[in-house]
Amino acid sequence: ETGVTQSPTHLIKTRGQQVTLRCSSQSGHNTVSWYQQALGQGPQFIFQYYREEENGRGNFPPRFSGLQFPNYSSELNVNALELDDSALYLCASSPAGGGLNTEAFFGQGTRLTVV
Amino acid sequence: AQSVTQPDIHITVSEGASLELRCNYSYGATPYLFWYVQSPGQGLQLLLKYFSGDTLVQGIKGFEAEFKRSQSSFNLRKPSVHWSDAAEYFCAVRNTGFQKLVFGTGTRLLVSP
């Protein structure tokens, strides 16, 4: 059973650019959530995807968008990067729509630095 | 709205001593509660979870936590800390029907020889 994998592990972008981060969910998991973890902070929920549809969103602007594919893998896209977008981006997968008595399994994260 | 408070930013414990990390939550109904551990530059590993039932839950690596509804707390404990336990610890809460986790700001554990 493979775990949650994220790519790339590190990324440096320039302010104003766009970035795409990728996540492969754990085998059998159909729900993917994305979190942003700024330095010294706890992770903040960005959004969740279930069956290729956005299924909930945190307090992030529309320039943060995502996709989920038929194989349940997911992408996080961020447009018009700002310096404050520098953070560790974590992907988490869970089974069965993320409902009752399920838990999220996290990947190792993508460290994004915006300069 | 759900929220989690971890009042201790840093804690230093001697190796072999006991540990208790505090977590208080705010949530209107019975929450799902979690403790995660994060090593530097790494993702989050689940230590233990509370969904329902017995209020004392056992986790991996010798950790346990006790859910106290009257105090809105879910404190993490370990009877004897090892140097490898040095890491950042996050308490999190979510509701029963949706996978959005709300995290505290974390407690950094330092283990002294």
Interface residues (C-beta under 8 A of the other chain):
Chain A: V4 Q6 T31 S33 Y35 G40 Q41 G42 P43 Q44 F45 Q48 N55 G56 G58 L88 L90 A92 S94 G97 G98 G99 L100 N101 T102 E103 A104 F105 F106 G107 Q108 G109 R111
Chain B: V4 F34 Y36 G41 Q42 G43 L44 Q45 L46 K49 F51 F90 A92 T96 G97 F98 Q99 K100 L101 V102 F103 G104 T105 G106
